């Protein structure tokens, strides 16, 4: 399973989002810090979920990062999180 697919699966299970996009932006970062020839190092997540209701923006970002902790430790170098309206 690709890293992108793992991210989609984990976020879907944890947050049941009404909107979820996981975009692999690794090709845009070739030669930059943390990039690898095989890619799958830089991602952008756009997510909307009722699970974030009542949480501060910081708490929402932390929840996403904690959910993807294993991927961040295993080679995902950059993760941009965009919280979108549900």
N, C-alpha and C positions, 0 to 999 in steps of 0.2 A: 504494500500500500504506500502511495506517495505521502510525503510530509503534508502536502496540501490536503489530501483526503483525511489524514489523521486529525488535522486541525478542524476541518469541517465536522467530522464525526464527534470529536470531543465537545466543541462548542454547541452543536445541535443537541447532544444528550444533556449537557449541563444547563443550558439556558432556554431551550425550545424557542429559538428566535423566530420572529415574524419576517425578518429579512436577514440574510447572511450572504456575504460575498467574501471569498478568500482568494486573493489575487497574488500569484507568485511574481514578484518584481525582481527576481534575482538577476535576470538578464540585463536590467538597467544598472546593476552594481558590479559588473564584471571588473575585476582588477582592484576593487575597493576592499577595505578591511573586512575580513570575515567571509568574503566570497569564496566559493569553491568551483572548480570547473564543471562539476555535475549539477550545480545550481541548488535550488531548494534551501536558500539561506535568508532571503529577504521577502517578507510577506506583508500585505496590507489586508486588514480585516475590517469590513463594514458590517456592523451588527445593530439590529434593533430587537429588543426583547422586553416583555413585561417584567421579567425577572429583575430588571434594573430600576424599577419604580421605587422611588424614595431613597435611592442611593446617590451619593455625590458623584460627580464625574470622576474624581480620583478613585473612589471605591469601585466604580464600574470598570475602570481600566485595570485596577488591581485584580478584580475577579477574573477578567480575561487572562491576565498574565499568570495568575496562580493556576488556572485551568490548563494552561499550556507550558507549565514549568518544565516538564520533562523534555519537551521539544526545544525550548530555549537553552536548556543545558546540553542538548545533544546535537547542536549544530545550527539551529535557527539563530542567525546573527542579529536580525532586525525585524521588529514586528510593529507596524503602524496600526493603531486602533482608531477607527472612526466610529463614533456612536451616532447612529442616524435615527430620525424620528420613526416611530412604529407606524 
